[in-house]
Amino acid sequence: MSNVNRRDFFKIGSLSAVVGASAIAALPKKAAANKLDKEITNNLVKIHDDFPAEVRDDYVPPRNWDHVQARSFFVDAVKAIGEDVEDDIVADGQAFVQKMNFAYDNSKAGYTQADKALFAGAWAMNNFAAGPSPAAIPDYGVNSWEQKTQKNPHALFDNDYVVKEKWKFKNKQEAANQIKRAAKLYGADLVGITRRDKRWDYSKFLNPVPPLARKAFAGPPTPEQLEEMKNWGPDKFVTDWSDFPFEPKTVIVMAFEMDYEGISASPSYVGSAAAGAGYSQMAETPYQLAVYLKNLGYNAVSAGNDMGLSVPYAIAAGIGENSRLGQIVSYKYGPRVRLAKVYTDFDFVEYDKPKSFGVMDFCKNCMRCADACPTKAISFDKEPSFEPTHKNKDKAWYNVKGVKKYHVDAKSCFKLWGELGDDCGMCMASCPYNKPDFWHHRLVDSVTAAMPGPVHDFMREMDKLFGYGNVEDKEAVKKFYNPKGRSYDGH
């Protein structure tokens, strides 16, 4: 950690010219944060009427098996529907599953039995309630497509059904306010509402899980369900939107903050636990919001990674901006968020618009995530492009052609998952936007947005100088567990 302090840092760049840093620095911490938020929102955040990235005319929405996880974890089903699967992707997935489920190393910091226990508990709710949703498999558990129209007589307090009477909001803004407040109450850290956009929905869905295995039943299976099971096979694995129970009009997008110190410990089971806790929240909160909408009288289905592409939906809903590492960068938490969605036919609501605050311009000069990635899966290209340029561009899973962005080599990334037995996270840990919500960080963010070009290089080096964004840091796991400065009883 450098001896350069933050006061000197502010002096170095004459930052007061940007948002009145001298005046802000003299304010109490909370007042300074509020003042700076207002200044940035008023002067630096740009609101877009349309989707901010160019989309080529030949863009085609992907299917939900057009990515490495589905082609590895569900290889038999993918082969059964006539699709090719690469052997090395399958091998990487098998190694990942074996290690994450059964392996730990008590001699290796971040991979001990205690770290593995933390990891297992973090993922538990997702694994129980949403199952294969992280691999984009829909219609499972709490993300069921079923729209019941009456209460389950076997469950006294089960309100997961669409009530007959529709609630009428006074106006669209009231509807947006109340839906967002409900999402926050249920655990969302960020929430935005956008129109359903078929470009970002999967065009077809692979679901090899038999219907009886997708959810728990209050009673024994019906004769019709048992008969369906007898005829279950590859001819029924693939569905599309014609099988969806209603026509979605609105997508509510939620973001969940991942623990800063946990992600800073990436790669390790501790880092993956931070991700897993986010995924478990992705299973719980959207389901609660879907039940809320059903009790207002509207159809709703919750979704994690399934149903559609979460990143463009989050951009459209104003939650964040695209980035070099292929994830959204939110204003408050940077890339350290997990995303989930609710599809609904409710549309009497004020929609949000995309917002940008200089992330993509900063990404052109920063490249810390590309430097940090040990497999070089993140592009070093100066400018975003419509097509991938990396070494696996001909099998570029997660790189749908036709959207101007930075294309990540997901195959190389996934190979590291197999080697580590966790889902890495070094790209997020290294990102300069991945910092706690301190007000002086907000000031730095404002400078990078207001003064592009050489200032970005300066800010990148200052971020390193202060010790942020280090990856494979042996002290990070110790810091995560260190009780110093924490209060667990509220006193």
C-alpha positions in Angstrom: 0.0 0.0 0.0 1.5 3.3 -1.0 2.1 6.2 1.4 0.4 8.6 -1.0 -2.8 9.7 0.7 -6.1 10.6 -0.8 -5.7 14.3 0.1 -2.6 14.4 -2.0 -4.3 12.5 -4.8 -7.1 15.2 -5.0 -4.4 17.9 -5.3 -2.5 16.1 -8.0 -5.2 16.4 -10.7 -6.6 19.8 -9.8 -9.9 17.9 -9.4 -11.7 20.9 -8.0 -12.2 22.1 -11.5 -14.5 19.2 -12.3 -17.1 19.2 -9.6 -15.9 21.6 -6.9 -13.8 19.1 -5.0 -12.5 21.6 -2.5 -16.0 22.5 -1.3 -17.1 18.9 -1.3 -14.0 17.7 0.6 -14.9 20.2 3.4 -18.3 18.7 3.9 -19.1 15.8 6.4 -18.8 12.4 4.7 -22.5 11.8 4.2 -23.2 15.3 3.0 -20.3 15.2 0.6 -21.5 11.9 -0.8 -25.0 13.3 -1.4 -23.6 16.5 -2.9 -21.3 14.6 -5.2 -24.1 12.2 -6.3 -26.2 15.2 -7.2 -23.4 16.9 -9.1 -22.6 13.8 -11.1 -26.3 13.0 -11.9 -26.9 16.6 -13.1 -23.7 17.0 -15.1 -22.2 13.7 -16.1 -24.8 11.0 -16.3 -26.3 10.9 -19.8 -29.8 9.5 -20.5 -30.4 7.8 -23.8 -33.8 7.4 -25.6 -32.6 4.3 -27.4 -30.3 1.4 -26.6 -26.8 3.0 -26.4 -24.9 0.3 -28.3 -25.1 -0.1 -32.1 -27.0 -3.3 -33.2 -26.4 -4.5 -36.7 -29.3 -5.4 -39.0 -28.2 -9.1 -39.2 -28.2 -9.6 -35.4 -30.0 -12.8 -34.4 -31.0 -13.5 -30.8 -29.2 -16.6 -29.4 -30.7 -19.8 -28.1 -30.3 -20.6 -24.4 -27.7 -23.4 -25.2 -25.4 -21.1 -27.2 -22.9 -20.8 -24.4 -20.2 -22.9 -22.7 -22.1 -23.8 -19.5 -25.1 -25.4 -21.3 -22.9 -27.2 -23.8 -20.7 -28.6 -21.0 -23.1 -29.3 -18.1 -26.0 -30.5 -20.4 -23.8 -32.1 -23.0 -26.0 -35.2 -23.5 -29.1 -33.1 -24.0 -27.3 -30.8 -26.5 -26.1 -33.8 -28.4 -29.5 -35.4 -28.4 -31.0 -32.4 -30.2 -28.3 -32.7 -32.9 -25.9 -30.0 -31.8 -22.1 -30.3 -31.9 -20.2 -30.2 -28.6 -16.5 -29.6 -28.2 -14.7 -32.3 -26.1 -12.5 -29.8 -24.3 -15.5 -27.7 -23.2 -17.0 -30.9 -21.7 -13.8 -31.8 -20.0 -13.4 -28.4 -18.5 -17.0 -28.5 -17.2 -16.5 -32.0 -15.7 -13.3 -30.8 -13.9 -15.1 -27.7 -12.6 -18.1 -29.7 -11.2 -15.9 -32.3 -9.6 -13.7 -29.8 -7.8 -16.5 -27.4 -6.8 -18.5 -30.3 -5.3 -16.0 -32.5 -3.7 -12.5 -30.9 -3.6 -10.8 -28.8 -1.0 -7.2 -28.3 0.0 -6.4 -27.3 3.6 -2.9 -26.2 2.6 -4.1 -23.6 0.2 -5.6 -20.3 1.4 -9.0 -19.8 0.0 -9.6 -23.4 -0.8 -9.7 -25.0 2.7 -12.7 -27.0 4.0 -13.8 -23.9 5.9 -13.8 -21.9 2.6 -15.6 -24.7 0.8 -18.3 -24.7 3.6 -18.7 -20.9 3.0 -19.0 -21.6 -0.7 -21.6 -24.4 -0.2 -23.8 -22.3 2.0 -23.7 -19.3 -0.3 -25.0 -21.3 -3.3 -27.5 -23.4 -1.3 -30.6 -21.3 -2.0 -30.0 -21.1 -5.7 -29.2 -24.8 -6.0 -32.4 -25.7 -4.1 -34.8 -23.2 -5.5 -33.6 -22.3 -9.0 -31.4 -25.3 -9.9 -30.0 -24.9 -13.4 -30.9 -21.2 -13.9 -27.3 -20.1 -13.8 -26.7 -22.2 -16.9 -29.8 -20.5 -18.5 -32.2 -23.4 -18.1 -35.7 -22.0 -17.6 -39.0 -23.2 -16.1 -37.5 -24.7 -13.0 -38.4 -24.4 -9.3 -39.2 -20.8 -8.3 -38.8 -19.8 -11.9 -41.6 -22.0 -13.1 -43.7 -20.7 -16.0 -46.9 -22.0 -14.4 -49.5 -19.3 -13.8 -51.9 -20.8 -11.3 -55.3 -19.1 -11.1 -56.3 -20.4 -7.7 -54.7 -20.9 -4.3 -53.0 -24.3 -3.6 -55.4 -26.0 -1.1 -52.5 -28.0 0.3 -50.5 -25.0 1.4 -52.2 -22.6 3.8 -50.0 -19.6 3.1 -49.0 -20.2 -0.5 -50.1 -17.1 -2.5 -48.3 -18.0 -5.7 -51.3 -17.5 -8.0 -52.8 -14.8 -10.2 -55.8 -13.2 -8.4 -58.8 -12.4 -10.5 -59.1 -8.7 -9.6 -56.5 -6.4 -11.1 -55.1 -3.6 -9.0 -55.3 -0.1 -10.6 -52.5 2.3 -9.9 -53.3 6.0 -10.0 -50.6 6.7 -12.7 -47.6 5.1 -14.3 -45.1 6.7 -12.0 -46.9 5.4 -8.9 -46.8 2.0 -10.4 -43.0 2.2 -11.0 -42.4 3.6 -7.5 -44.3 0.8 -5.7 -42.9 -2.0 -7.8 -39.3 -0.7 -7.2 -40.0 -0.3 -3.5 -41.3 -3.9 -3.3 -38.1 -5.1 -5.1 -35.9 -3.2 -2.6 -37.9 -4.6 0.3 -37.4 -8.1 -1.0 -33.6 -7.6 -1.3 -32.7 -6.0 -4.6 -29.9 -3.4 -4.3 -30.8 -1.8 -7.7 -33.9 -2.0 -9.8 -35.0 -0.7 -13.2 -38.0 -1.3 -15.4 -37.9 -1.6 -19.2 -40.0 -2.8 -22.1 -39.7 -6.4 -23.2 -37.3 -6.4 -26.2 -37.3 -9.7 -28.2 -33.7 -9.0 -29.3 -32.5 -9.8 -25.8 -34.7 -12.9 -25.2 -33.5 -16.4 -26.0 -35.2 -17.4 -29.3 -35.5 -21.1 -28.1 -35.1 -22.9 -24.8 -33.4 -26.2 -24.0 -34.8 -27.8 -20.9 -33.9 -31.5 -20.5 -35.1 -31.7 -16.9 -38.3 -33.9 -16.8 -41.4 -31.9 -15.6 -41.8 -34.0 -12.4 -38.3 -33.1 -11.4 -38.7 -29.4 -11.8 -40.6 -28.7 -8.6 -42.0 -30.2 -5.5 -45.7 -31.2 -5.6 -48.1 -30.8 -2.7 -49.6 -34.2 -3.5 -48.9 -37.3 -5.7 -48.4 -36.8 -9.4 -51.5 -36.9 -11.5 -52.1 -39.7 -14.1 -51.5 -37.1 -16.9 -48.2 -36.2 -15.4 -47.1 -39.8 -15.1 -48.1 -40.4 -18.7 -46.1 -37.4 -19.8 -43.0 -38.8 -18.1 -43.3 -42.0 -20.1 -43.1 -40.1 -23.3 -40.3 -37.7 -22.2 -37.4 -37.5 -24.5 -35.2 -35.3 -26.8 -38.2 -34.4 -29.0 -39.6 -32.5 -26.0 -36.3 -30.9 -24.8 -36.7 -27.7 -26.9 -39.4 -25.1 -26.5 -39.9 -21.6 -27.6 -42.1 -18.6 -26.8 -45.2 -20.2 -28.2 -45.2 -22.4 -25.1 -44.9 -19.5 -22.7 -48.1 -18.9 -20.8 -48.6 -15.2 -21.6 -47.2 -12.4 -23.8 -44.7 -10.4 -21.7 -44.8 -6.7 -22.1 -42.4 -5.6 -19.3 -39.1 -6.8 -17.8 -38.2 -5.7 -14.3 -34.4 -6.0 -13.8 -32.7 -6.3 -10.4 -29.1 -6.1 -9.4 -27.6 -7.6 -6.2 -24.4 -6.4 -4.7 -21.7 -9.0 -4.1 -19.5 -8.7 -1.1 -16.5 -6.4 -1.8 -14.0 -8.3 0.3 -15.3 -11.6 -1.0 -14.8 -10.6 -4.6 -11.4 -9.1 -3.7 -10.4 -12.6 -2.6 -10.9 -14.0 -6.1 -9.9 -16.5 -7.3 -10.9 -18.7 -4.4 -13.9 -20.4 -2.8 -14.4 -17.2 -0.9 -14.7 -15.2 -4.1 -17.1 -17.8 -5.5 -19.1 -17.7 -2.3 -19.6 -14.0 -2.9 -21.0 -14.9 -6.3 -23.1 -17.8 -4.9 -24.7 -15.5 -2.3 -25.7 -13.3 -5.2 -27.1 -16.2 -7.1 -29.1 -17.3 -4.1 -30.5 -13.8 -3.8 -31.3 -14.0 -7.5 -33.5 -17.0 -6.8 -35.3 -15.5 -3.8 -36.1 -11.9 -4.6 -37.4 -12.1 -8.2 -39.7 -14.9 -7.1 -41.1 -12.7 -4.3 -41.6 -9.9 -6.8 -43.4 -12.3 -9.3 -45.8 -13.4 -6.5 -46.3 -9.7 -5.6 -47.3 -9.0 -9.3 -49.6 -12.0 -9.4 -51.4 -10.8 -6.3 -51.9 -7.5 -8.1 -53.7 -9.6 -10.8 -51.0 -9.9 -13.4 -49.0 -12.7 -14.9 -45.3 -12.9 -13.9 -42.3 -15.3 -14.2 -39.1 -14.8 -12.4 -35.7 -15.5 -14.1 -32.0 -15.5 -13.3 -29.7 -16.1 -16.3 -32.6 -17.9 -18.0 -35.2 -16.5 -20.4 -33.0 -13.7 -21.8 -29.7 -11.8 -21.8 -29.5 -10.0 -18.5 -26.7 -7.5 -19.5 -28.6 -5.7 -22.3 -31.8 -5.8 -20.3 -30.0 -4.2 -17.3 -28.5 -1.5 -19.7 -32.0 -0.8 -21.1 -33.4 -0.5 -17.6 -30.8 2.1 -16.6 -29.0 0.0 -14.1 -25.5 0.2 -15.6 -23.3 0.6 -18.6 -21.6 -2.0 -20.7 -17.8 -2.6 -20.2 -14.7 -4.3 -21.5 -15.2 -7.3 -19.2 -18.6 -8.1 -20.7 -20.6 -7.2 -17.6 -22.5 -4.1 -16.7 -20.8 -1.6 -14.5 -23.3 0.0 -12.2 -22.8 3.5 -10.8 -22.8 2.4 -7.2 -21.2 -1.0 -7.2 -19.3 -1.2 -10.4 -19.3 -4.7 -12.0 -19.7 -6.3 -8.6 -23.4 -7.2 -9.1 -25.5 -10.2 -10.1 -28.6 -9.7 -12.3 -32.1 -11.2 -12.3 -35.4 -10.4 -14.1 -39.1 -10.7 -13.9 -41.2 -11.0 -17.0 -44.8 -9.7 -16.7 -47.7 -8.6 -18.8 -48.2 -5.5 -16.6 -47.4 -2.4 -18.7 -49.1 0.5 -17.0 -45.8 1.7 -15.7 -43.2 4.4 -16.2 -40.2 2.9 -18.0 -36.6 3.7 -17.3 -34.1 4.8 -19.9 -30.5 3.7 -20.5 -27.9 5.8 -18.7 -24.2 6.2 -19.2 -21.5 7.9 -17.1 -18.3 7.3 -19.1 -17.6 3.6 -18.5 -17.1 2.6 -22.1 -14.7 5.5 -22.7 -12.8 4.6 -19.6 -12.6 1.0 -20.7 -10.9 2.0 -23.9 -7.8 3.2 -22.0 -7.9 1.2 -18.7 -7.6 -2.5 -19.6 -6.9 -3.6 -16.0 -9.3 -6.5 -16.3 -7.6 -7.6 -19.5 -4.2 -7.4 -17.8 -5.5 -9.4 -14.7 -7.1 -12.2 -16.7 -4.6 -15.2 -16.7 -6.2 -16.7 -19.8 -6.3 -13.5 -21.7 -10.0 -14.0 -22.3 -10.7 -10.3 -22.2 -10.0 -8.2 -25.3 -7.1 -5.8 -25.5 -8.8 -4.2 -28.6 -8.8 -0.4 -28.4 -12.4 -0.1 -29.8 -15.4 -2.3 -29.4 -16.5 -4.3 -32.5 -19.5 -6.1 -34.0 -17.7 -9.4 -34.0 -15.2 -11.2 -31.8 -11.5 -11.0 -32.6 -10.1 -13.5 -30.1 -8.5 -16.8 -30.9 -11.8 -18.8 -30.4 -13.9 -16.4 -32.5 -15.2 -19.2 -34.8 -16.7 -20.9 -31.7 -17.4 -17.7 -29.8 -20.0 -18.7 -27.2 -21.5 -15.7 -25.5 -20.4 -13.6 -28.4 -23.5 -13.0 -30.4 -22.4 -11.2 -33.6 -24.0 -7.9 -34.5 -23.8 -5.9 -31.2 -21.0 -3.4 -31.0 -19.1 -4.3 -27.8 -16.0 -5.9 -26.4 -16.2 -9.7 -27.0 -15.0 -12.0 -24.2 -13.4 -15.4 -25.1 -15.7 -17.4 -22.9 -14.1 -20.7 -23.8 -10.7 -19.6 -22.5 -12.4 -18.2 -19.4 -14.3 -21.5 -18.8 -11.0 -23.5 -19.0 -9.8 -21.6 -16.0 -12.9 -22.6 -14.1 -12.0 -26.2 -14.7 -8.5 -25.7 -13.4 -9.6 -23.8 -10.3 -12.9 -25.4 -9.4 -14.4 -22.0 -8.9 -15.8 -19.2 -11.1 -12.7 -17.0 -10.9 -13.9 -13.3 -10.6 -10.5 -11.7 -11.1 -11.8 -9.4 -13.8 -14.3 -7.9 -11.4 -11.8 -7.7 -8.6 -9.3 -5.7 -10.8 -11.8 -3.2 -12.2 -11.3 0.4 -10.9 -15.0 0.8 -10.6 -15.1 -2.1 -8.1 -14.6 -0.2 -4.9 -16.7 0.3 -1.7 -19.1 3.2 -1.8 -16.8 5.9 -0.4 -17.5 9.4 -1.4 -13.9 10.1 -2.6 -14.3 7.2 -5.0 -17.4 8.9 -6.4 -15.2 11.9 -7.0 -12.7 9.9 -8.9 -15.5 8.4 -11.0 -16.7 11.8 -11.9 -13.2 12.9 -13.0 -12.9 9.8 -15.3 -16.3 10.7 -16.9 -15.6 14.4 -17.3 -12.0 14.3 -18.5 -11.5 11.4 -20.9 -8.2 10.5 -22.6 -4.9 10.8 -20.7 -6.7 11.3 -17.4 -7.9 7.7 -17.7 -4.4 6.4 -17.7 -3.6 8.5 -14.7 -6.6 7.3 -12.8 -5.8 3.7 -13.6 -2.3 4.1 -12.1 -3.7 5.9 -9.1 -6.1 3.1 -8.5 -3.2 0.7 -8.5 -1.2 3.0 -6.2 -3.8 3.0 -3.6 -3.8 -0.8 -3.6 -7.2 -1.4 -5.2 -7.9 -4.1 -7.7 -5.1 -6.5 -6.7 -5.8 -10.1 -7.8 -4.4 -13.3 -6.4 -3.7 -11.4 -3.2 -2.7 -13.9 -0.5 -3.9 -11.5 2.2 -7.4 -11.0 0.8 -8.8 -14.2 2.3 -7.4 -13.3 5.7 -9.0 -9.8 5.4 -12.3 -11.4 4.6 -12.4 -13.4 7.8 -10.7 -10.8 10.0 -13.2 -9.7 12.8 -11.4 -6.3 13.3 -13.8 -3.4 12.9 -16.9 -5.6 12.5 -20.0 -5.8 14.6 -22.2 -8.9 14.5 -24.5 -8.0 17.3 -25.4 -4.5 16.3 -23.4 -2.8 19.2 
